[in-house]
Amino acid sequence: MQLKIRDKRNVPASMSLYDLSGREVYQININMAVDPTIDISRLPQGLYQVVLTVSDRKVFTEKVLKN
């Protein structure tokens, strides 16, 4: 499974995934201008909270269900 982030701003960002217990299970630094694709195939099935923090300190959160 892959997560694709679409944002054409040329800014650095970081993305973290948290499991249901609040433990960070994945973290990556990305550049938003290159349409990053994040491979989460190694993570077990379950519900994850995705937190995207952009350099201008805007934080976006979304829940992702991996089957």
C-alpha positions as CSV (number, residue, x, y, z in Angstrom):
1,M,0.0,0.0,0.0
2,Q,1.2,3.5,-0.8
3,L,0.2,6.9,0.4
4,K,0.4,9.7,-2.2
5,I,0.7,13.3,-1.1
6,R,-0.3,16.0,-3.6
7,D,0.8,19.5,-3.0
8,K,2.8,21.6,-5.5
9,R,4.5,23.9,-3.0
10,N,8.3,23.6,-2.9
11,V,8.5,23.2,0.9
12,P,10.0,20.6,3.2
13,A,7.7,18.6,5.3
14,S,7.7,15.6,7.6
15,M,5.1,12.8,7.8
16,S,4.6,10.5,10.7
17,L,2.3,7.5,11.1
18,Y,1.0,6.5,14.5
19,D,-0.7,3.3,15.5
20,L,-3.8,3.2,17.7
21,S,-1.7,3.2,20.9
22,G,-0.1,6.5,19.8
23,R,3.2,5.0,19.1
24,E,5.1,6.4,16.1
25,V,5.6,3.6,13.6
26,Y,6.9,5.5,10.6
27,Q,8.5,8.9,10.0
28,I,10.0,10.4,6.8
29,N,11.1,13.9,5.7
30,I,9.8,14.9,2.3
31,N,9.7,17.7,-0.2
32,M,6.1,18.5,-1.1
33,A,7.0,19.6,-4.7
34,V,7.9,16.2,-5.9
35,D,4.6,14.5,-5.2
36,P,6.0,12.0,-2.7
37,T,4.7,8.5,-2.5
38,I,5.1,6.7,0.8
39,D,5.3,2.9,0.8
40,I,3.7,1.5,3.9
41,S,3.4,-2.1,2.7
42,R,5.7,-3.3,5.5
43,L,3.4,-2.1,8.2
44,P,0.8,-4.5,9.7
45,Q,-2.9,-4.2,8.9
46,G,-4.7,-1.7,11.1
47,L,-5.8,1.9,11.6
48,Y,-3.2,4.6,11.5
49,Q,-3.1,8.3,12.1
50,V,-1.1,10.2,9.5
51,V,0.3,13.6,10.6
52,L,1.9,15.8,8.0
53,T,3.8,18.8,9.2
54,V,4.8,21.4,6.6
55,S,7.7,23.8,7.1
56,D,5.3,26.7,7.7
57,R,4.0,24.7,10.7
58,K,0.6,23.7,9.2
59,V,-0.4,20.3,10.4
60,F,-2.7,18.0,8.6
61,T,-4.1,14.8,10.1
62,E,-5.9,11.9,8.5
63,K,-6.8,8.4,9.4
64,V,-5.8,5.6,7.1
65,L,-7.0,2.0,7.3
66,K,-4.6,-0.5,5.9
67,N,-6.2,-3.8,4.9
